[in-house]
């Protein structure tokens, strides 16, 4: 983690014109986000159109066409033309927004050109910033809307001409300027900026130091540091890849230096980092989208997601502990651990506590989510300024740090924003064509109404759909088309959407396309397939948590106090039993670890007798397993 002087030096380093333009526009987006969050957004279509134009312009700077190739000059011209085209389209919307909202005009030739031209540019930017998969899916559903009348059977529809599609995509608040774009330009962008400010003011290093003190001295200490640090960091950043790139560069080398197997080290970081998208308060981008799709306040999502997130990290931590204890993975040397006094120094904790206090003030005051985030940002900046000035720092240092935070926050908004613009078009077409209804009917017919079969199909679809897609895109894709299947079975919409989100998030550690695993394997300098295998083992409990939410609604704080108590007891017991199973923790002898499935099965039955029996068996097995001696590490140790 770079210290403040390093960041100040970096901020004052000479920049090329391209870098200066990129940084300036990114800071401008950060300021736009703060201004509209604090003082209020502009008129609906104006806010969204300006936002789309800004992120497209920054997108062509961050992801230039033909970078590093001989034909880059041509790419630069095309990039400039693309940015100018979207800016013109946005300007057209700004000028005509009253007519669009009041008169609901029919599309003309100019609207077709601007609408489909802007859509193509957005899809191209999504391809550059993420992958070709999601843009291809969006393009496919647009073609489906145009030519669906040529399809027979339940998936056919009456078809829509290019002018009507232009009205939906361009001349309404359903397509390019829809509700997901509103979320991206306000709530989501504000929290991305909040996270950037928190991390640039030292929260990342503080989280790491606190994690080191909390878990470093016990067996598998370095792996536990990774688990705790990634959970804390991820609850702010909400990105598995960002987690691995930040905490992983500390924890993976530390684990390898202590002779932990490289695949195990990479897997710990990949799984623990993935959970950051499921941990409040930020939970990644998809949670904000979920709040809008379900029609509830974001804080409702954050509250109900708290217990499942605890179970997620309890499962990872327990599996790590049992494997470490059984295979004699050592603790971190006391001399390498940071001092409690340094970790809890008020100058370091001040911005974190002030940020949390700002959020609490906004929540208690009943403010909007984006204004609440602004209060948190104001608290962070104020506390950081006091801490810096009282420790001998300068005003220049404070300004540079804040500018870098605004720059990183602005850049962080771009990828998410572009993907959500594309996702909004996808949602609009799905609703227009009614394909979601057709899919729901087909799955219900295939499963014959069996809830277990439907849930398993949904889990598989989420994992497959999420492969190679950013979480927000994967979630929107599945939620728009498949979530109604479970909702029609009488399940609570929040439960269903959280179920979908969990499996969309877990797709990043699920082979064969597992982005988090690829990044962790690169940092660990080992084979990604070995990391993937270990990730499935360490994340075994995580795959079961969404099913638990369906069985025990009390885990989402639904039902009576007694039902919630049974859900918590069963959930904790189930998580520990599954962790012991995947850790291959022996009970009587080497192969007796399979018996952990007994309490697992008992705790899946939502009845008090089964819960009590499951907990008693779990406790008995745990007492018996404590006498088992450590075994040699089964995986060859890689070179550090």
ChimeraX attribute file (.defattr): number of C-alpha atoms within 10 A of each C-alpha:
attribute: neighborCount
match mode: 1-to-1
recipient: residues
	/A:1	17
	/A:2	12
	/A:3	11
	/A:4	18
	/A:5	12
	/A:6	11
	/A:7	17
	/A:8	18
	/A:9	11
	/A:10	14
	/A:11	15
	/A:12	10
	/A:13	9
	/A:14	9
	/A:15	12
	/A:16	9
	/A:17	9
	/A:18	11
	/A:19	13
	/A:20	12
	/A:21	14
	/A:22	21
	/A:23	23
	/A:24	17
	/A:25	20
	/A:26	31
	/A:27	22
	/A:28	17
	/A:29	26
	/A:30	25
	/A:31	18
	/A:32	21
	/A:33	30
	/A:34	25
	/A:35	15
	/A:36	17
	/A:37	23
	/A:38	18
	/A:39	10
	/A:40	14
	/A:41	18
	/A:42	12
	/A:43	11
	/A:44	16
	/A:45	25
	/A:46	21
	/A:47	19
	/A:48	29
	/A:49	25
	/A:50	22
	/A:51	26
	/A:52	26
	/A:53	21
	/A:54	22
	/A:55	26
	/A:56	28
	/A:57	22
	/A:58	24
	/A:59	24
	/A:60	21
	/A:61	21
	/A:62	19
	/A:63	14
	/A:64	19
	/A:65	21
	/A:66	14
	/A:67	12
	/A:68	8
	/A:69	9
	/A:70	9
	/A:71	11
	/A:72	14
	/A:73	13
	/A:74	11
	/A:75	17
	/A:76	17
	/A:77	11
	/A:78	15
	/A:79	22
	/A:80	14
	/A:81	12
	/A:82	22
	/A:83	22
	/A:84	15
	/A:85	18
	/A:86	25
	/A:87	21
	/A:88	15
	/A:89	23
	/A:90	26
	/A:91	16
	/A:92	15
	/A:93	22
	/A:94	19
	/A:95	11
	/A:96	14
	/A:97	19
	/A:98	14
	/A:99	12
	/A:100	19
	/A:101	14
	/A:102	8
	/A:103	9
	/A:104	12
	/A:105	12
	/A:106	12
	/A:107	18
	/A:108	12
	/A:109	11
	/A:110	10
	/A:111	19
	/A:112	20
	/A:113	14
	/A:114	19
	/A:115	24
	/A:116	16
	/A:117	15
	/A:118	26
	/A:119	23
	/A:120	16
	/A:121	17
	/A:122	25
	/A:123	22
	/A:124	19
	/A:125	27
	/A:126	27
	/A:127	18
	/A:128	18
	/A:129	19
	/A:130	18
	/A:131	15
	/A:132	16
	/A:133	15
	/A:134	25
	/A:135	24
	/A:136	15
	/A:137	15
	/A:138	21
	/A:139	17
	/A:140	13
	/A:141	20
	/A:142	22
	/A:143	14
	/A:144	22
	/A:145	24
	/A:146	19
	/A:147	16
	/A:148	19
	/A:149	14
	/A:150	12
	/A:151	13
	/A:152	9
	/A:153	8
	/A:154	13
	/A:155	17
	/A:156	18
	/A:157	20
	/A:158	12
	/A:159	17
	/A:160	18
	/A:161	10
	/A:162	16
	/A:163	16
	/A:164	16
	/A:165	22
	/A:166	23
	/A:167	22
	/A:168	22
	/A:169	27
	/A:170	28
	/A:171	27
	/A:172	19
	/A:173	21
	/A:174	21
	/A:175	27
	/A:176	29
	/A:177	28
	/A:178	25
	/A:179	20
	/A:180	28
	/A:181	30
	/A:182	25
	/A:183	21
	/A:184	28
	/A:185	28
	/A:186	24
	/A:187	22
	/A:188	28
	/A:189	29
	/A:190	31
	/A:191	31
	/A:192	29
	/A:193	29
	/A:194	27
	/A:195	28
	/A:196	24
	/A:197	29
	/A:198	23
	/A:199	21
	/A:200	23
	/A:201	29
	/A:202	21
	/A:203	23
	/A:204	23
	/A:205	21
	/A:206	23
	/A:207	22
	/A:208	24
	/A:209	21
	/A:210	22
	/A:211	25
	/A:212	27
	/A:213	18
	/A:214	17
	/A:215	23
	/A:216	25
	/A:217	18
	/A:218	16
	/A:219	22
	/A:220	26
	/A:221	26
	/A:222	31
	/A:223	34
	/A:224	30
	/A:225	31
	/A:226	33
	/A:227	27
	/A:228	23
	/A:229	30
	/A:230	35
	/A:231	31
	/A:232	26
	/A:233	28
	/A:234	32
	/A:235	24
	/A:236	27
	/A:237	31
	/A:238	30
	/A:239	26
	/A:240	31
	/A:241	21
	/A:242	19
	/A:243	31
	/A:244	29
	/A:245	17
	/A:246	17
	/A:247	24
	/A:248	26
	/A:249	16
	/A:250	17
	/A:251	27
	/A:252	30
	/A:253	20
	/A:254	19
	/A:255	29
	/A:256	21
	/A:257	15
	/A:258	18
	/A:259	18
	/A:260	27
	/A:261	22
	/A:262	29
	/A:263	29
	/A:264	28
	/A:265	29
	/A:266	37
	/A:267	30
	/A:268	35
	/A:269	36
	/A:270	35
	/A:271	34
	/A:272	29
	/A:273	35
	/A:274	29
	/A:275	31
	/A:276	30
	/A:277	29
	/A:278	30
	/A:279	27
	/A:280	23
	/A:281	24
	/A:282	26
	/A:283	23
	/A:284	28
	/A:285	28
	/A:286	27
	/A:287	28
	/A:288	25
	/A:289	24
	/A:290	25
	/A:291	19
	/A:292	16
	/A:293	17
	/A:294	16
	/A:295	11
	/A:296	14
	/A:297	14
	/A:298	20
	/A:299	17
	/A:300	11
	/A:301	23
	/A:302	20
	/A:303	13
	/A:304	20
	/A:305	23
	/A:306	18
	/A:307	18
	/A:308	24
	/A:309	23
	/A:310	15
	/A:311	22
	/A:312	26
	/A:313	24
	/A:314	19
	/A:315	27
	/A:316	28
	/A:317	24
	/A:318	21
	/A:319	29
	/A:320	26
	/A:321	22
	/A:322	22
	/A:323	23
	/A:324	24
	/A:325	19
	/A:326	21
	/A:327	19
	/A:328	17
	/A:329	26
	/A:330	20
	/A:331	19
	/A:332	23
	/A:333	12
	/A:334	11
	/A:335	7
	/A:336	9
	/A:337	17
	/A:338	16
	/A:339	15
	/A:340	13
	/A:341	8
	/A:342	14
	/A:343	20
	/A:344	14
	/A:345	12
	/A:346	14
	/A:347	19
	/A:348	20
	/A:349	21
	/A:350	23
	/A:351	29
	/A:352	25
	/A:353	16
	/A:354	21
	/A:355	27
	/A:356	19
	/A:357	16
	/A:358	21
	/A:359	25
	/A:360	16
	/A:361	15
	/A:362	20
	/A:363	17
	/A:364	9
	/A:365	10
	/A:366	11
	/A:367	14
	/A:368	17
	/A:369	22
	/A:370	26
	/A:371	25
	/A:372	25
	/A:373	31
	/A:374	26
	/A:375	24
	/A:376	29
	/A:377	27
	/A:378	19
	/A:379	22
	/A:380	24
	/A:381	21
	/A:382	15
	/A:383	22
	/A:384	27
	/A:385	22
	/A:386	15
	/A:387	19
	/A:388	18
	/A:389	13
	/A:390	11
	/A:391	10
	/A:392	7
	/A:393	15
	/A:394	12
	/A:395	11
	/A:396	10
	/A:397	19
	/A:398	19
	/A:399	13
	/A:400	18
	/A:401	22
	/A:402	20
	/A:403	22
	/A:404	21
	/A:405	24
	/A:406	28
	/A:407	23
	/A:408	21
	/A:409	26
	/A:410	31
	/A:411	24
	/A:412	19
	/A:413	25
	/A:414	27
	/A:415	21
	/A:416	27
	/A:417	25
	/A:418	26
	/A:419	26
	/A:420	28
	/A:421	25
	/A:422	26
	/A:423	29
	/A:424	26
	/A:425	25
	/A:426	27
	/A:427	22
	/A:428	21
	/A:429	24
	/A:430	20
	/A:431	15
	/A:432	17
	/A:433	22
	/A:434	16
	/A:435	22
	/A:436	23
	/A:437	17
	/A:438	15
	/A:439	17
	/A:440	18
	/A:441	14
	/A:442	15
	/A:443	18
	/A:444	18
	/A:445	11
	/A:446	13
	/A:447	15
	/A:448	11
	/A:449	15
	/A:450	12
	/A:451	16
	/A:452	12
	/A:453	15
	/A:454	19
	/A:455	20
	/A:456	13
	/A:457	15
	/A:458	23
	/A:459	20
	/A:460	15
	/A:461	16
	/A:462	26
	/A:463	22
	/A:464	19
	/A:465	21
	/A:466	28
	/A:467	23
	/A:468	19
	/A:469	25
	/A:470	24
	/A:471	27
	/A:472	23
	/A:473	24
	/A:474	26
	/A:475	29
	/A:476	26
	/A:477	25
	/A:478	22
	/A:479	26
	/A:480	19
	/A:481	19
	/A:482	23
	/A:483	22
	/A:484	21
	/A:485	25
	/A:486	23
	/A:487	15
	/A:488	13
	/A:489	13
	/A:490	9
	/A:491	15
	/A:492	15
	/A:493	19
	/A:494	21
	/A:495	22
	/A:496	23
	/A:497	26
	/A:498	25
	/A:499	24
	/A:500	26
	/A:501	27
	/A:502	24
	/A:503	28
	/A:504	31
	/A:505	29
	/A:506	25
	/A:507	28
	/A:508	27
	/A:509	27
	/A:510	22
	/A:511	19
	/A:512	15
	/A:513	17
	/A:514	21
	/A:515	21
	/A:516	32
	/A:517	35
	/A:518	23
	/A:519	21
	/A:520	33
	/A:521	26
	/A:522	13
	/A:523	20
	/A:524	29
	/A:525	17
	/A:526	20
	/A:527	16
	/A:528	23
	/A:529	16
	/A:530	17
	/A:531	27
	/A:532	28
	/A:533	18
	/A:534	23
	/A:535	27
	/A:536	19
	/A:537	23
	/A:538	26
	/A:539	29
	/A:540	22
	/A:541	27
	/A:542	27
	/A:543	15
	/A:544	16
	/A:545	23
	/A:546	22
	/A:547	16
	/A:548	22
	/A:549	19
	/A:550	19
	/A:551	14
	/A:552	23
	/A:553	18
	/A:554	23
	/A:555	28
	/A:556	22
	/A:557	19
	/A:558	15
	/A:559	14
	/A:560	10
	/A:561	11
	/A:562	10
	/A:563	19
	/A:564	18
	/A:565	15
	/A:566	21
	/A:567	28
	/A:568	20
	/A:569	16
	/A:570	29
	/A:571	25
	/A:572	19
	/A:573	25
	/A:574	30
	/A:575	27
	/A:576	24
	/A:577	32
	/A:578	24
	/A:579	29
	/A:580	30
	/A:581	23
	/A:582	22
	/A:583	21
	/A:584	21
	/A:585	28
	/A:586	24
	/A:587	22
	/A:588	15
	/A:589	10
	/A:590	12
	/A:591	11
	/A:592	14
	/A:593	19
	/A:594	15
	/A:595	20
	/A:596	25
	/A:597	16
	/A:598	14
	/A:599	26
	/A:600	23
	/A:601	15
	/A:602	22
	/A:603	30
	/A:604	18
	/A:605	15
	/A:606	16
	/A:607	14
	/A:608	14
	/A:609	11
	/A:610	17
	/A:611	24
	/A:612	18
	/A:613	15
	/A:614	24
	/A:615	21
	/A:616	14
	/A:617	20
	/A:618	25
	/A:619	15
	/A:620	12
	/A:621	21
	/A:622	18
	/A:623	11
	/A:624	13
	/A:625	18
	/A:626	13
	/A:627	11
	/A:628	15
	/A:629	12
	/A:630	14
	/A:631	13
	/A:632	10
	/A:633	16
	/A:634	8
	/A:635	13
	/A:636	11
	/A:637	14
	/A:638	15
	/A:639	12
	/A:640	16
